[in-house]
C-alpha cells in the first residue's frame, strides 16, 4: 500500500479484514485487509487475474469470500439490509438495466427505490452531468457502449450514498468522459463520501486516489536505457 501524500489518519468507514477467495486449488485473494475513510479514495490496481474485481465483489457481497469480514460504518456489509443499501452505491461491469424503461425512467426508479429526496430534481441534474439528457427518452438497448457505461454510473449517482464501489468505471468512456469522471469522483470526496475503485487508468488513479492497494506481484523495474536494444 503506497500513500500518495501524508494525511492525518481518519477513522475507516469501510473495513475489510482477511478477505480470502479460492477457486479450486487456486488462491486468488489471500487475507487482504483494506480500509477506506469518508472523504478518501482508495484505488485497487494490479495485473489481469490478480483478483481486483473479485475483491470488490467479495466486499459488496456479490461473491462470497471463503473467509474474512467487511463492515460499513461499523455494520456488517450485507446489501440485503436496508441500512446498508442506503449507504452503498456499486457499479460493476455486469450491471443490468430495466429493458422496458427509458433512461430517465430507469434512473427515476433507482432514485425513488432508494428513498432519494427530490428524486426528479436529482435525476435531471445527473442526466445533465453524465451527458445523457438528449437520449433520456431512449431504451438502454439503443445506447452505445459508452452511453450505457454513463448510465451505469448515473444509476449510482442518483442514489443516496456514503460509499461508492466502482469496478473499472472508466471502461468504454472516451477521453472527455474519463476527464468528467475524474472531476466527479474528486467532487464525491469533497462531499465527504468514500470511494473504492479498480482502475487500469494510471491518470485517473493518480488524480482521484489518496492511496493505492496493489494486488499480485510487484511490477518489474523498467530496464535502463543502456539495456534497451
Secondary structure, DSSP 8 states (H G I E B T S, - for coil): -EESS------EEEEEEEEEEEETTEEEEEEEEEEEETT-EEEEE-STTSSHHHHHHHHHTSS--SEEEEEETTEE--TTSHHHHTTEEEE-TT----TTSBHHHHHHHHHHHTT-TTHHHHHHHHHHHHT-GGGTTSBGGGS-HHHHHHHHHHHHHTS--SEEEEESTTTT--HHHHHHHHHHHHHHHHTT-EEEEE-S-HHHHHHH-SEEEE-SS-------GGG--
